[in-house]
């Protein structure tokens, strides 16, 4: 009986020949990511546990993204405590105002196929796009890893999603994952691996794969993961990253045992939106077309990458944002921001009336641009809970970058395909 990708990684990191779903194993961690919001709490727990030093400073990454720039005295204190701790522990991988943690980690070469990566953010599952076993944990667990370099995990069952075909024009990866979550529900993959494979996945870019794995947690998954292929390797060459630790890994196609299997023909998909107030309340955009919006947001660790900005700019170029709509655009990293400027994307967005902000979590973390009572927003981020991005009396719809941009133009939720050119 064969193994899935996740089972193979856990077996490798626990020095076992084979592991099975439901078993508990102590595994070695390759990298940890701690962001500014939870950094001080991790540090406090680390001290309470009596640790005097970090197991390996080179494997610890601190990223400031939720509270950047500091907008409260408490946020500034968070920064100070993290900087002091990093200095004392000889941790040099500290990034302030470089962008969102889940974009910075792969950009800086901290994510590799076959790695085990833990982070103090639920969307750490994003790194599964690179063939790593990555998941979010609490600050007490993180403190223990800082001291030992290891963590106990329960081997998750795997749900296999076989994607075939090619996406139609105006439909993208965000529509894929929204469709899947709408089908299986927000608890449909609780403590399971969501593995995405097939020629449909093979045809997607790394940016699109990151979008899909990023939202696996919205279905309750322990992690999302995609087989390593030529697209994966080309990413490392593109960013001039070392491939010394590169590990090609995939599930045993013939006899790997999965909890269940779903199949999707991407050519039949249409633009989707997640309606208030749960990510699983998914409908085709045609079902909500015409809903008036007051704000649109393009950004977050789900959809703030260069490809997303290109899509928005291609739709908006030469047009004006509806004067009654605030369109906020937040690049996921400084590198993306710089490239968007070089390509002229930022100029297009600004000329249209959009507000382009500094790299970071931005509005998704409630850091500027929140919406008021009775207002409605279309957003490219990953959650639309009550009060998540402003007033408890507001509504947030989740959609693709194309849907967000097209809706910002018209002032109401609209199918983006009529704006594709």
N, C-alpha and C positions, 0 to 999 in steps of 0.2 A: 504494500500500500504506500503510495507516494505522499508527498507533502506540498503544501501551498507555499507561496513566497514567505508569508509571515512566519509560518512554522519553521521554515528553513533558517530564517534569521535568528529566531529565538533559540533553535537548537545550536546554531553556531556560537551564539553569545553565552550560552549556558554550558558549552562544551559537552553536549549530548549528541549522540548519533541520530536520535529521532525524538520528537516530542509530539504529544497528542492534545487536541482541544480539551480544555478543562483541567489540565495539569498545571501545577504551580512550579515555576523555576526561577532561580536567582540568576539574573543576567548581567553581564558587563555593559556599561553604557559608554558609547563613543563620544557623545557630546551633549551638553545641556545648554538650554537657552533660558535666561531669566530677564523679564522685561521690567521696566521702571515701576510699574504699578505694584508688583508683588516682591520686588527686590528686598526691601527692608524687612518684610515678614519672613522671607527665607533666611536672611541673615540672623534675625532674632532666634529662630528655631535652631539654626546651626550652632549658635552659642549655647542655647539651653541644653542641647545634646552633648555638650562638652567637647566638641571638636576644636582643635587648635589650628589645623591647616586643611586646605582643600586637597582632595586626593590627586588632582592633576590640573593645575591652573591653566594649561594650554587647551584644555577641553571645556572650559567654562566661558560662556559668552553672555555679556550683559548688553542689552539693547534698550535705549530710551526711545519710546515711540508713542505711548499712550498719553503722556503728560507734557509732550514737547510742543512749544516751549512752556516751561513751568508757568502755570496761571494762578497758582496759589502758593502761599508760604509753605504749606505742607508738602506740595509737590517739590519745591526747591529742597526741602529737607530730605525727601526721598532720594534726590540726586546726590546730595552730599553724603548720605550714609552709604550709598552704593559705591561712590568714588573712593571713599575712605577704606571700605572693605576690600575693594579690588586692589588698591595700592598696598594694603597690608598683606594680602594673599598673593601678590605678584601676578594678578590677572591682568593681562594686557589687552584682551579682546573686549573692549568697552566702546560702544558706538552711541554717540549722542547726536540726534537730529540727522541721522543718515537715512532714516526711513523706517518702514514697518518691519518688525522682527522677522516675519515669515518671508519677506522679500530679501532682507539683508543676509539671512543665514545661507541660502544657496548662492547668492551673488558673491559673497566673500569666501566661498569654498569650505563652508562648515557642514555641508550635507553631501553624503555620498551613498551610492547604492550599497545595500547590505548593512548600513549603519543602524545603530539603535540611538535615537535622539529623543530626549525628554525636554519638555518646555513648560513654563508656568503660564500657558495659554492654551485654551481648548482647541485652537486651530493649528496647533503644532502638527496635526495630521496632514497638513499641506505637503510636508516633505516626502510623503508617500509617492508623490509624483515622480520622485527620483529613485524609487525602489528601496526606500529606507523604512524601517519600522519606527514610526514617530507618533507620539501621542502627548496630550496634555496631562499634567499632574498637579497636585496641590503643593503648597509651599513647605509642608512638613516632609512630604516625600522628597521634594527637591533638596531640602537641607540634609537629609540622610544620604542622598547621592553625592552631594558635595563632599561629605566626609568619607564615603566608602567607594564611590564609583560604581555601585551596583544597586539593583532594585529587584524586588520580587514581582513577577507578572503571572497572570493566569493566561494560558494559551487560548486565544479566541478562536471560535469557529469562523469559517470564511463563507461569505455570500459572494458568489461570482456573478458579475455583470458582463455579459458578452455583447459588445457593441459592434455592429456591422454597418456598412454603407458610409456615405459622405453627407455632411451637413449641407442643407440647402442655403442659398444666399440669405443673409439676414437672420440666421439661426446660429447660435454658438454654444460653447461649453456650458455656460450658465444655464441655458435652456435644458441641456442634458441632465444636469444634476438636479435642477428643480423638478423636472418631470419624474425622475427616479424617486426623489423624496416624497413627491405628491403621491406616487404609487404605493410605496412601502410604509409611509408614515414616519413621524418623527421618533418613533420607538421601534421602527422596523428592523434596525440593525444593532440594537442595544448590546454592548460589549461583544461585538463581532467585527471581523475585518470585512471591509467592502473592497473587493479586488475587481479592477476594471481591466478588461482585456479585449482582444479581437481586432480585426482590421480597422474598425471604427476608431479605436484608441490609437492605433498605429498611425493614423492620418492626422492626429491632433498635435499641436505644438506643445512645448513644455509649459508655456503660459496657460494654455487651455487645460492641460493636465493638472496644473496647480489649482486652478479654479474648482475642478471636480473633486480632488482630494481634500481641498480646504473645507468643503461643506459636508464631508462624510460624517462629521460629528453631529450635524443637524439631524441626522437619522439615528443618532445614538451610538454610532460606531466607535469602537476602540481606536481604529485607524483605517485609513484608506490607503490603497497601494496599487501601483501600476508596474507591469513588467519592464525591465530594462531593455532598451533597444537602441537603434542607431540615432534616433532623435534625442535620447538621453545623452549619449556620448557626445553628440554635436554641441550640446549646451556647454559642456565643460571646455571644449575647444573654442567656442565662441567667446567665453569669458576668460580664456587663457588660464584655466584652473588646472591644477595637477590631476593626473589620472592614475597616480601611483596606487591609490586605494580603491580603484575602480573594480567593482565586483558585478559581473553579469549574473543575474539571478531571476528565475522564473518558476512558476508552479509546474509540477509534473502533470502534463496535460492528460495522460492516459488514466492515471489512478489516484490523483489527489482527491481526497474526500472533502466535499463542500456541504455546508448546511443547506443551501438552496442555490438555484441558478435562475437568472433573469436574462432575457434577450431583448435587445432594442435595435431597430433599423433606423439609423440616424437620418436617412433620407426622408423619413416620414414625419420627422419632428417639426414643430412650429414654435414660434416664440411663446414662452411661458412667463407667468408672474406668480409670485407668492403673495397672497392677500392677507390682510390683518386677521388675527394678531398672532399667527403661528406660521413657521416656515413650511409646514406641511399642507397649508391651505392653498394648494397650487391649482391654477386654472390657465387655459390658453389666454393669451392677451386679448383675443377677440371677445372674450366673455366680459372683460372689464373696460374695453375700449370706450373712451368718452368720459371717463372719470376725471374731473378737474383736479389738477395738482397745483401746489403752491411752491414746491421746491423739488429739485432733482439733485442727486448726489452720485458722482462717479469717483470711485476710489475704494479703499480698504484692502485688506490682505486677500480678498477674493477677486477683485477686479480693478486694481489700480496700476496695472502694468502697461508697458509701452504699446502693446497690441490693442489694449482697451482704449487708450487715448487716440490711437490711430483710427479706430472704428468711429469714435465720437466725432473726431475732426472731419472725417470723410463725409459724415452725415450733415454736419453743421456748416461746413465751409461755404462761405458766401451767403449765409442766412443769419437771421437774428433770433436770439432766444426770446420767447414770449415775454413781454415786459412785466407780466404779473408773476413770473417764475424766477426764483433764485436758483441758478445752476452752479453748484459747487464742485470743483474738480480737484482731487488731491492725488498727485503721483505717489506711487508706493515707495519710491526711493529717490535719493539725490541723483543717482546714476540715470534713472528713468527720466527724471525732471530735466537733467542736462541734455539728454538725447532728444527729448520732446521739444526742447528749445531749438536744438540744432536742426531738427526736421521741419521746424516751423509750425508744429502742432499747437504749442502754447499761444503763438500769435493768432492762429485761427480761432482758438477757444476764447481768447480775450476779446478779439474783434467782434465775436458773436454776442458778447455780453456776459460770458461765463466768469466766475470768480475762481482763479487758480491759486491754490494755497501751497504752503510748504509741505514737503514730504512727511508722512506720518500716518497715524491712525485717523486723525482728524475727527470728522463728524461721527464716525462709527464708535469712537470712544467718548462721544459727547463733548469733544473739544472744539467748540465753535460751530455755529450754524444750526443749532437745535430748532425744532419747529414748535409752534405755539398751539393753543387750543383750537380745535376744529380744522387744523391744517392737514393736508395730505401730501405725502412725498413718495416719489419713485426713486429707488436707490439700488446701487449695484453691490451693496454689502451682503452679509450673510444672515442677519437676524432682524426680525421685525416685531419683537415682543412689545407689549404695552409699555410706553414710557422709555423705550430703549434709546430713542433719539430725540427726546423732547417731551412735550406734554402728554399726560396719560389720555387726554382727549384728542390726540392726533392719530393719524393712520399712516403706516409705512407699507408700501408695496415693494417687493424685490423683483428686479428684472435684469436683463443683460445690459451691457454698455450701449448697445444699439437701441434698445427699448428706452433706456434712460435718456439718451441724447435726443431721440426723435420726440419723446414726450416733452422734453424741455423746450423744444421748438414750438410745439402746438399749444402747450398749456394744459394738455390732458393726456391720459395714458393712451398710447396709440401703437398699432402694429408697425414695427420699424421697417418692414420690408418695402413699404411704399416710398421710403426715403433713401433706400440703397441706390447708389449710382456708380 
